Amino acid sequence: MKYKVDWFNLATSYLFFGFVYSAVIWVIWNFLFTPFYDLHFSFLQILGIYTIARILFGNSNTNYVSNIYTPKTPDLDKIDDYLKDFQDQLDKEAKEVEDQYRDLDKKD
């Protein structure tokens, strides 16, 4: 049940959009809110804040960021196969646990 992860696509999508989103936040903050609150942030500070927020609150174990911006449609058969394999793995593990408990019952 090994699946190939496109690390380059994942890394570039997170890095690219991290820089883009940080730049948008930086521009908005410095040109709209700095005159009112007298707080000026550098781009690197905004990038760090965005990265920390993404780590704490973002979903980092999927590559949904790159899926949003790609014109390719997801392969539903591949997703279905993954879900079936995952369900088979869960069923196998559940059967092993049931067998272990059945063996313990026999010992008593």
N, C-alpha and C positions, 0 to 999 in steps of 0.2 A: 504494500500500500504506500509506495513512495511516489511523490508527486514533485515534478520539477518546479522550482520557484525561480522566477525571473528576477534575480537580485538586482541586475542593472536597471531594469524598468522600475522596480520598487524604489531603489535608492535615488534614481534621478527624479522620479515623480515627487518623492518626499522632499528632496533637496530643492528642486526647481520651484515647486509650489510653496515650500517654506520660505524661500527668498522672496517670491512674488507676494505672498500674503503678508510677510513682514514689511515689505516696502509699502504696500497699501496701508497697513496699519500705521506705519511711520509717517507717511504723508498726511493721512487723516488727522493723526494726533498733533503733529507739529504745526499744521496750518489751520486747524479748526479749534483745538482745545488749548494749545500753549498760551495764546493771548488771554484766555480766561483763568487758567489755573497756574500760570507761570511755572510750569514744569516742562523742561525740554529733554527729550530722550534721543540718544543717537540710534542709528540703524542697528548697530550690534546689540544694544540693549533691548530693542524691540524684538530682534531675532532671538535673543536668549529667552525673553519672556514668552514668545510664541512657542519656542521649542519646549520649554518647561510645561506650558499649558497643554501642548500636544502630547507630551509624555504622560502627564498626569490624567488628562481627561479624554485624550484621543484613543481611537482604536488602532493600535500599532501592529496587530498581528494579521491584518489583512491588507490587501493592496487596492482598496476601494478608491483611493485617490486616482490611481492610474486608470481604473476602469471607468471613471466618470468622464475622463477626457479622451478616451480612445474611441475612434469611429467603429471599431470592431464590435459586433454583438457577441455576448457571451455564448460559449458552446454549452447548450443545455444538456446534451448527452454526457459531456464530461462532468458537469455538476451532478447529474443523476447518478453516474457511475461512482463518483466520490461519495455521495450520500449512501448508496447501496453498500459500498465497501466499508464505510464507517459503521453502518448498522450491522453488517456481518461481523465486524470486529467486536462490537458491543455484545452481540448475541453469543459469540464465542467466549468472551470473558464472563458473561453471566452464566453460561453452561459450566465453565470451569469452577466458578464459585459454588454453584449448586452441587456439583460433584464433590467438592471439598466438604461441604456441609453434610452431604449424604454419607461420605466416608466417616465423618465424625459421629454421626448418628449410629452407624454400624458398630463403632468401637464401644459405645455406651452399652 
